[in-house]
């Protein structure tokens, strides 16, 4: 009673492996395309729907009441101890 060299012993029967479905492959490819597309857009620094940005002159930024000036956030006396 000799077994073939490649067959499993009688107390360890072969276990069938689950097959991958086509849907898993399709979702894997779709996910890879999404990640690659996002990486390409992030690398190119493209922002869809945003206009070209202009630089605001320093005289406008630093003037009292101007664009994000110190006086916009801190006006008047704020008290103390």
VENURMO-V407793 format. One record per pair of residues at least 24 apart in sequence whose ideal C-beta (glycine too) atoms are under 10 Angstrom apart, sorted by sequence separation. I is the first residue (numbers start at 1). J is the second residue. If there is no record, write none. Layout:
I/J ; I/J
This chain:
none
